[in-house]
């Protein structure tokens, strides 16, 4: 059982679910969110895009 979510992340049920995903940059300094439950969403292409977005936010090492 996964209250308020799914076994693989947040629940994506409903018409507005795509607009309720957390942003890639969190309010906590230095904490970034990547993956199917973060913006832009699930599926391999979108997870790769999520990683590219965060790489752009973090900048070069």
PyMOL Python script that loads the backbone (N, CA, C, O; Angstrom):
from pymol import cmd

cmd.read_pdbstr("""\
ATOM      1  N   UNK A   1       0.833  -1.176   0.000  1.00  0.00           N
ATOM      2  CA  UNK A   1       0.000   0.000   0.000  1.00  0.00           C
ATOM      3  C   UNK A   1       0.880   1.242   0.000  1.00  0.00           C
ATOM      4  O   UNK A   1       1.880   1.310   0.715  1.00  0.00           O
ATOM      5  N   UNK A   2       0.500   2.214  -0.803  1.00  0.00           N
ATOM      6  CA  UNK A   2       1.266   3.460  -0.900  1.00  0.00           C
ATOM      7  C   UNK A   2       0.306   4.638  -0.748  1.00  0.00           C
ATOM      8  O   UNK A   2      -0.188   5.158  -1.748  1.00  0.00           O
ATOM      9  N   UNK A   3       0.035   5.066   0.482  1.00  0.00           N
ATOM     10  CA  UNK A   3      -0.927   6.147   0.686  1.00  0.00           C
ATOM     11  C   UNK A   3      -0.485   7.435  -0.004  1.00  0.00           C
ATOM     12  O   UNK A   3       0.623   7.919   0.226  1.00  0.00           O
ATOM     13  N   UNK A   4      -1.352   7.983  -0.845  1.00  0.00           N
ATOM     14  CA  UNK A   4      -1.054   9.242  -1.518  1.00  0.00           C
ATOM     15  C   UNK A   4      -0.018   9.116  -2.615  1.00  0.00           C
ATOM     16  O   UNK A   4       0.519  10.122  -3.078  1.00  0.00           O
ATOM     17  N   UNK A   5       0.268   7.901  -3.036  1.00  0.00           N
ATOM     18  CA  UNK A   5       1.292   7.748  -4.059  1.00  0.00           C
ATOM     19  C   UNK A   5       1.173   6.423  -4.768  1.00  0.00           C
ATOM     20  O   UNK A   5       0.117   5.791  -4.760  1.00  0.00           O
ATOM     21  N   UNK A   6       2.234   6.018  -5.367  1.00  0.00           N
ATOM     22  CA  UNK A   6       2.294   4.757  -6.073  1.00  0.00           C
ATOM     23  C   UNK A   6       3.608   4.076  -5.691  1.00  0.00           C
ATOM     24  O   UNK A   6       4.475   4.706  -5.085  1.00  0.00           O
ATOM     25  N   UNK A   7       3.762   2.822  -6.033  1.00  0.00           N
ATOM     26  CA  UNK A   7       4.965   2.097  -5.629  1.00  0.00           C
ATOM     27  C   UNK A   7       6.226   2.669  -6.265  1.00  0.00           C
ATOM     28  O   UNK A   7       7.328   2.434  -5.767  1.00  0.00           O
ATOM     29  N   UNK A   8       6.085   3.407  -7.344  1.00  0.00           N
ATOM     30  CA  UNK A   8       7.239   3.948  -8.056  1.00  0.00           C
ATOM     31  C   UNK A   8       7.366   5.461  -7.913  1.00  0.00           C
ATOM     32  O   UNK A   8       8.132   6.074  -8.657  1.00  0.00           O
ATOM     33  N   UNK A   9       6.653   6.075  -7.000  1.00  0.00           N
ATOM     34  CA  UNK A   9       6.727   7.528  -6.807  1.00  0.00           C
ATOM     35  C   UNK A   9       5.364   8.099  -6.492  1.00  0.00           C
ATOM     36  O   UNK A   9       4.478   7.392  -6.013  1.00  0.00           O
ATOM     37  N   UNK A  10       5.200   9.366  -6.759  1.00  0.00           N
ATOM     38  CA  UNK A  10       3.922  10.005  -6.483  1.00  0.00           C
ATOM     39  C   UNK A  10       2.856   9.511  -7.447  1.00  0.00           C
ATOM     40  O   UNK A  10       3.162   9.103  -8.567  1.00  0.00           O
ATOM     41  N   UNK A  11       1.626   9.549  -7.015  1.00  0.00           N
ATOM     42  CA  UNK A  11       0.515   9.113  -7.846  1.00  0.00           C
ATOM     43  C   UNK A  11       0.347  10.061  -9.024  1.00  0.00           C
ATOM     44  O   UNK A  11       0.413  11.280  -8.862  1.00  0.00           O
ATOM     45  N   UNK A  12       0.132   9.502 -10.203  1.00  0.00           N
ATOM     46  CA  UNK A  12      -0.052  10.342 -11.389  1.00  0.00           C
ATOM     47  C   UNK A  12      -1.464  10.213 -11.941  1.00  0.00           C
ATOM     48  O   UNK A  12      -1.678  10.292 -13.151  1.00  0.00           O
ATOM     49  N   UNK A  13      -2.416  10.014 -11.051  1.00  0.00           N
ATOM     50  CA  UNK A  13      -3.812   9.903 -11.464  1.00  0.00           C
ATOM     51  C   UNK A  13      -4.437  11.281 -11.562  1.00  0.00           C
ATOM     52  O   UNK A  13      -4.091  12.184 -10.801  1.00  0.00           O
ATOM     53  N   UNK A  14      -5.345  11.439 -12.487  1.00  0.00           N
ATOM     54  CA  UNK A  14      -6.068  12.694 -12.615  1.00  0.00           C
ATOM     55  C   UNK A  14      -5.523  13.563 -13.736  1.00  0.00           C
ATOM     56  O   UNK A  14      -4.373  13.425 -14.154  1.00  0.00           O
ATOM     57  N   UNK A  15      -6.374  14.457 -14.209  1.00  0.00           N
ATOM     58  CA  UNK A  15      -6.030  15.309 -15.342  1.00  0.00           C
ATOM     59  C   UNK A  15      -4.961  16.339 -14.997  1.00  0.00           C
ATOM     60  O   UNK A  15      -4.218  16.768 -15.880  1.00  0.00           O
ATOM     61  N   UNK A  16      -4.869  16.744 -13.739  1.00  0.00           N
ATOM     62  CA  UNK A  16      -3.924  17.794 -13.354  1.00  0.00           C
ATOM     63  C   UNK A  16      -2.615  17.256 -12.792  1.00  0.00           C
ATOM     64  O   UNK A  16      -1.754  18.038 -12.387  1.00  0.00           O
ATOM     65  N   UNK A  17      -2.448  15.946 -12.758  1.00  0.00           N
ATOM     66  CA  UNK A  17      -1.274  15.340 -12.128  1.00  0.00           C
ATOM     67  C   UNK A  17       0.032  15.819 -12.756  1.00  0.00           C
ATOM     68  O   UNK A  17       1.024  16.004 -12.050  1.00  0.00           O
ATOM     69  N   UNK A  18       0.044  16.019 -14.058  1.00  0.00           N
ATOM     70  CA  UNK A  18       1.271  16.455 -14.729  1.00  0.00           C
ATOM     71  C   UNK A  18       1.708  17.840 -14.270  1.00  0.00           C
ATOM     72  O   UNK A  18       2.891  18.174 -14.345  1.00  0.00           O
ATOM     73  N   UNK A  19       0.770  18.643 -13.798  1.00  0.00           N
ATOM     74  CA  UNK A  19       1.089  20.010 -13.379  1.00  0.00           C
ATOM     75  C   UNK A  19       1.403  20.104 -11.888  1.00  0.00           C
ATOM     76  O   UNK A  19       1.738  21.180 -11.393  1.00  0.00           O
ATOM     77  N   UNK A  20       1.297  18.996 -11.175  1.00  0.00           N
ATOM     78  CA  UNK A  20       1.515  19.005  -9.731  1.00  0.00           C
ATOM     79  C   UNK A  20       2.831  18.351  -9.325  1.00  0.00           C
ATOM     80  O   UNK A  20       3.085  18.164  -8.135  1.00  0.00           O
ATOM     81  N   UNK A  21       3.658  18.007 -10.285  1.00  0.00           N
ATOM     82  CA  UNK A  21       4.953  17.396  -9.955  1.00  0.00           C
ATOM     83  C   UNK A  21       5.857  18.438  -9.309  1.00  0.00           C
ATOM     84  O   UNK A  21       5.778  19.621  -9.639  1.00  0.00           O
ATOM     85  N   UNK A  22       6.714  18.004  -8.392  1.00  0.00           N
ATOM     86  CA  UNK A  22       7.634  18.968  -7.775  1.00  0.00           C
ATOM     87  C   UNK A  22       8.662  19.477  -8.787  1.00  0.00           C
ATOM     88  O   UNK A  22       9.030  18.773  -9.727  1.00  0.00           O
ATOM     89  N   UNK A  23       9.110  20.695  -8.576  1.00  0.00           N
ATOM     90  CA  UNK A  23      10.132  21.292  -9.436  1.00  0.00           C
ATOM     91  C   UNK A  23      11.461  20.572  -9.234  1.00  0.00           C
ATOM     92  O   UNK A  23      11.638  19.840  -8.260  1.00  0.00           O
ATOM     93  N   UNK A  24      12.385  20.783 -10.154  1.00  0.00           N
ATOM     94  CA  UNK A  24      13.690  20.127 -10.057  1.00  0.00           C
ATOM     95  C   UNK A  24      14.576  20.743  -8.983  1.00  0.00           C
ATOM     96  O   UNK A  24      15.458  20.068  -8.452  1.00  0.00           O
ATOM     97  N   UNK A  25      14.360  22.003  -8.658  1.00  0.00           N
ATOM     98  CA  UNK A  25      15.152  22.653  -7.616  1.00  0.00           C
ATOM     99  C   UNK A  25      14.271  22.808  -6.386  1.00  0.00           C
ATOM    100  O   UNK A  25      13.189  23.391  -6.461  1.00  0.00           O
ATOM    101  N   UNK A  26      14.731  22.289  -5.260  1.00  0.00           N
ATOM    102  CA  UNK A  26      13.935  22.338  -4.033  1.00  0.00           C
ATOM    103  C   UNK A  26      14.249  23.609  -3.254  1.00  0.00           C
ATOM    104  O   UNK A  26      15.227  24.294  -3.555  1.00  0.00           O
ATOM    105  N   UNK A  27      13.430  23.928  -2.258  1.00  0.00           N
ATOM    106  CA  UNK A  27      13.718  25.081  -1.402  1.00  0.00           C
ATOM    107  C   UNK A  27      14.977  24.890  -0.547  1.00  0.00           C
ATOM    108  O   UNK A  27      15.528  25.860  -0.026  1.00  0.00           O
ATOM    109  N   UNK A  28      15.428  23.646  -0.407  1.00  0.00           N
ATOM    110  CA  UNK A  28      16.632  23.355   0.376  1.00  0.00           C
ATOM    111  C   UNK A  28      17.855  23.635  -0.505  1.00  0.00           C
ATOM    112  O   UNK A  28      17.984  23.030  -1.569  1.00  0.00           O
ATOM    113  N   UNK A  29      18.744  24.527  -0.096  1.00  0.00           N
ATOM    114  CA  UNK A  29      19.912  24.845  -0.919  1.00  0.00           C
ATOM    115  C   UNK A  29      20.741  23.596  -1.240  1.00  0.00           C
ATOM    116  O   UNK A  29      21.081  22.817  -0.350  1.00  0.00           O
ATOM    117  N   UNK A  30      21.055  23.424  -2.514  1.00  0.00           N
ATOM    118  CA  UNK A  30      21.882  22.304  -2.947  1.00  0.00           C
ATOM    119  C   UNK A  30      21.140  20.999  -3.152  1.00  0.00           C
ATOM    120  O   UNK A  30      21.757  19.996  -3.510  1.00  0.00           O
ATOM    121  N   UNK A  31      19.818  20.982  -2.934  1.00  0.00           N
ATOM    122  CA  UNK A  31      19.033  19.760  -3.121  1.00  0.00           C
ATOM    123  C   UNK A  31      18.233  19.877  -4.412  1.00  0.00           C
ATOM    124  O   UNK A  31      17.429  20.796  -4.573  1.00  0.00           O
ATOM    125  N   UNK A  32      18.457  18.946  -5.326  1.00  0.00           N
ATOM    126  CA  UNK A  32      17.774  18.932  -6.608  1.00  0.00           C
ATOM    127  C   UNK A  32      17.011  17.625  -6.748  1.00  0.00           C
ATOM    128  O   UNK A  32      17.421  16.603  -6.196  1.00  0.00           O
ATOM    129  N   UNK A  33      15.910  17.649  -7.476  1.00  0.00           N
ATOM    130  CA  UNK A  33      15.062  16.473  -7.657  1.00  0.00           C
ATOM    131  C   UNK A  33      15.112  16.033  -9.114  1.00  0.00           C
ATOM    132  O   UNK A  33      14.897  16.836 -10.023  1.00  0.00           O
ATOM    133  N   UNK A  34      15.395  14.759  -9.328  1.00  0.00           N
ATOM    134  CA  UNK A  34      15.499  14.192 -10.669  1.00  0.00           C
ATOM    135  C   UNK A  34      14.735  12.879 -10.687  1.00  0.00           C
ATOM    136  O   UNK A  34      14.760  12.131  -9.710  1.00  0.00           O
ATOM    137  N   UNK A  35      14.063  12.595 -11.785  1.00  0.00           N
ATOM    138  CA  UNK A  35      13.426  11.300 -11.939  1.00  0.00           C
ATOM    139  C   UNK A  35      11.994  11.392 -12.400  1.00  0.00           C
ATOM    140  O   UNK A  35      11.499  12.464 -12.748  1.00  0.00           O
ATOM    141  N   UNK A  36      11.338  10.253 -12.396  1.00  0.00           N
ATOM    142  CA  UNK A  36       9.986  10.160 -12.908  1.00  0.00           C
ATOM    143  C   UNK A  36       8.944  10.871 -12.081  1.00  0.00           C
ATOM    144  O   UNK A  36       7.872  11.193 -12.595  1.00  0.00           O
ATOM    145  N   UNK A  37       9.223  11.131 -10.804  1.00  0.00           N
ATOM    146  CA  UNK A  37       8.251  11.823  -9.958  1.00  0.00           C
ATOM    147  C   UNK A  37       8.471  13.330  -9.943  1.00  0.00           C
ATOM    148  O   UNK A  37       7.630  14.071  -9.433  1.00  0.00           O
ATOM    149  N   UNK A  38       9.587  13.793 -10.493  1.00  0.00           N
ATOM    150  CA  UNK A  38       9.873  15.226 -10.569  1.00  0.00           C
ATOM    151  C   UNK A  38       9.554  15.726 -11.981  1.00  0.00           C
ATOM    152  O   UNK A  38       9.277  14.929 -12.877  1.00  0.00           O
ATOM    153  N   UNK A  39       9.592  17.020 -12.171  1.00  0.00           N
ATOM    154  CA  UNK A  39       9.337  17.634 -13.477  1.00  0.00           C
ATOM    155  C   UNK A  39      10.374  17.140 -14.477  1.00  0.00           C
ATOM    156  O   UNK A  39      11.543  17.101 -14.092  1.00  0.00           O
ATOM    157  N   UNK A  40      10.084  16.766 -15.692  1.00  0.00           N
ATOM    158  CA  UNK A  40       8.807  16.860 -16.381  1.00  0.00           C
ATOM    159  C   UNK A  40       7.933  15.622 -16.286  1.00  0.00           C
ATOM    160  O   UNK A  40       6.783  15.677 -16.723  1.00  0.00           O
ATOM    161  N   UNK A  41       8.416  14.491 -15.732  1.00  0.00           N
ATOM    162  CA  UNK A  41       7.529  13.350 -15.557  1.00  0.00           C
ATOM    163  C   UNK A  41       8.199  12.012 -15.782  1.00  0.00           C
ATOM    164  O   UNK A  41       9.424  11.909 -15.847  1.00  0.00           O
ATOM    165  N   UNK A  42       7.362  10.984 -15.900  1.00  0.00           N
ATOM    166  CA  UNK A  42       7.844   9.619 -15.990  1.00  0.00           C
ATOM    167  C   UNK A  42       8.157   9.172 -17.403  1.00  0.00           C
ATOM    168  O   UNK A  42       7.798   9.832 -18.378  1.00  0.00           O
ATOM    169  N   UNK A  43       8.822   8.058 -17.495  1.00  0.00           N
ATOM    170  CA  UNK A  43       9.247   7.510 -18.775  1.00  0.00           C
ATOM    171  C   UNK A  43      10.702   7.859 -19.020  1.00  0.00           C
ATOM    172  O   UNK A  43      11.167   8.920 -18.604  1.00  0.00           O
ATOM    173  N   UNK A  44      11.413   6.990 -19.681  1.00  0.00           N
ATOM    174  CA  UNK A  44      12.849   7.172 -19.875  1.00  0.00           C
ATOM    175  C   UNK A  44      13.221   8.497 -20.540  1.00  0.00           C
ATOM    176  O   UNK A  44      14.141   9.156 -20.057  1.00  0.00           O
ATOM    177  N   UNK A  45      12.561   8.927 -21.619  1.00  0.00           N
ATOM    178  CA  UNK A  45      12.944  10.206 -22.225  1.00  0.00           C
ATOM    179  C   UNK A  45      12.750  11.396 -21.281  1.00  0.00           C
ATOM    180  O   UNK A  45      13.575  12.309 -21.260  1.00  0.00           O
ATOM    181  N   UNK A  46      11.676  11.391 -20.510  1.00  0.00           N
ATOM    182  CA  UNK A  46      11.423  12.513 -19.606  1.00  0.00           C
ATOM    183  C   UNK A  46      12.334  12.477 -18.388  1.00  0.00           C
ATOM    184  O   UNK A  46      12.685  13.528 -17.851  1.00  0.00           O
ATOM    185  N   UNK A  47      12.723  11.293 -17.946  1.00  0.00           N
ATOM    186  CA  UNK A  47      13.686  11.194 -16.846  1.00  0.00           C
ATOM    187  C   UNK A  47      15.042  11.719 -17.308  1.00  0.00           C
ATOM    188  O   UNK A  47      15.731  12.403 -16.551  1.00  0.00           O
ATOM    189  N   UNK A  48      15.429  11.408 -18.540  1.00  0.00           N
ATOM    190  CA  UNK A  48      16.681  11.944 -19.091  1.00  0.00           C
ATOM    191  C   UNK A  48      16.607  13.461 -19.210  1.00  0.00           C
ATOM    192  O   UNK A  48      17.592  14.149 -18.945  1.00  0.00           O
ATOM    193  N   UNK A  49      15.460  13.985 -19.602  1.00  0.00           N
ATOM    194  CA  UNK A  49      15.282  15.436 -19.675  1.00  0.00           C
ATOM    195  C   UNK A  49      15.345  16.052 -18.285  1.00  0.00           C
ATOM    196  O   UNK A  49      15.902  17.137 -18.117  1.00  0.00           O
ATOM    197  N   UNK A  50      14.787  15.385 -17.297  1.00  0.00           N
ATOM    198  CA  UNK A  50      14.859  15.844 -15.914  1.00  0.00           C
ATOM    199  C   UNK A  50      16.315  15.954 -15.472  1.00  0.00           C
ATOM    200  O   UNK A  50      16.692  16.926 -14.818  1.00  0.00           O
ATOM    201  N   UNK A  51      17.128  14.969 -15.823  1.00  0.00           N
ATOM    202  CA  UNK A  51      18.553  15.001 -15.484  1.00  0.00           C
ATOM    203  C   UNK A  51      19.265  16.135 -16.207  1.00  0.00           C
ATOM    204  O   UNK A  51      20.137  16.784 -15.629  1.00  0.00           O
ATOM    205  N   UNK A  52      18.905  16.383 -17.462  1.00  0.00           N
ATOM    206  CA  UNK A  52      19.522  17.474 -18.220  1.00  0.00           C
ATOM    207  C   UNK A  52      19.164  18.830 -17.619  1.00  0.00           C
ATOM    208  O   UNK A  52      20.002  19.731 -17.574  1.00  0.00           O
ATOM    209  N   UNK A  53      17.930  18.976 -17.162  1.00  0.00           N
ATOM    210  CA  UNK A  53      17.505  20.229 -16.527  1.00  0.00           C
ATOM    211  C   UNK A  53      18.334  20.479 -15.275  1.00  0.00           C
ATOM    212  O   UNK A  53      18.835  21.585 -15.070  1.00  0.00           O
ATOM    213  N   UNK A  54      18.479  19.459 -14.439  1.00  0.00           N
ATOM    214  CA  UNK A  54      19.244  19.620 -13.202  1.00  0.00           C
ATOM    215  C   UNK A  54      20.724  19.851 -13.508  1.00  0.00           C
ATOM    216  O   UNK A  54      21.377  20.634 -12.818  1.00  0.00           O
ATOM    217  N   UNK A  55      21.255  19.192 -14.518  1.00  0.00           N
ATOM    218  CA  UNK A  55      22.652  19.431 -14.894  1.00  0.00           C
ATOM    219  C   UNK A  55      22.852  20.891 -15.283  1.00  0.00           C
ATOM    220  O   UNK A  55      23.883  21.484 -14.967  1.00  0.00           O
ATOM    221  N   UNK A  56      21.871  21.469 -15.967  1.00  0.00           N
ATOM    222  CA  UNK A  56      21.945  22.883 -16.315  1.00  0.00           C
ATOM    223  C   UNK A  56      21.846  23.787 -15.101  1.00  0.00           C
ATOM    224  O   UNK A  56      22.486  24.837 -15.056  1.00  0.00           O
ATOM    225  N   UNK A  57      21.049  23.390 -14.114  1.00  0.00           N
ATOM    226  CA  UNK A  57      20.914  24.183 -12.886  1.00  0.00           C
ATOM    227  C   UNK A  57      22.181  24.121 -12.041  1.00  0.00           C
ATOM    228  O   UNK A  57      22.590  25.121 -11.451  1.00  0.00           O
ATOM    229  N   UNK A  58      22.799  22.948 -11.986  1.00  0.00           N
ATOM    230  CA  UNK A  58      23.995  22.759 -11.175  1.00  0.00           C
ATOM    231  C   UNK A  58      25.194  23.435 -11.835  1.00  0.00           C
ATOM    232  O   UNK A  58      26.007  24.059 -11.152  1.00  0.00           O
ATOM    233  N   UNK A  59      25.308  23.317 -13.139  1.00  0.00           N
ATOM    234  CA  UNK A  59      26.429  23.904 -13.860  1.00  0.00           C
ATOM    235  C   UNK A  59      27.627  22.981 -13.884  1.00  0.00           C
ATOM    236  O   UNK A  59      27.568  21.869 -13.360  1.00  0.00           O
ATOM    237  N   UNK A  60      28.722  23.435 -14.491  1.00  0.00           N
ATOM    238  CA  UNK A  60      29.909  22.581 -14.588  1.00  0.00           C
ATOM    239  C   UNK A  60      30.534  22.304 -13.223  1.00  0.00           C
ATOM    240  O   UNK A  60      30.455  23.120 -12.305  1.00  0.00           O
ATOM    241  N   UNK A  61      31.145  21.154 -13.120  1.00  0.00           N
ATOM    242  CA  UNK A  61      31.764  20.753 -11.844  1.00  0.00           C
ATOM    243  C   UNK A  61      33.027  21.537 -11.563  1.00  0.00           C
ATOM    244  O   UNK A  61      33.669  21.325 -10.535  1.00  0.00           O
TER     245      UNK A  61
END
""", "prot")
cmd.dss("prot")
cmd.show_as("cartoon", "prot")
cmd.util.cbc("prot")
cmd.orient("prot")
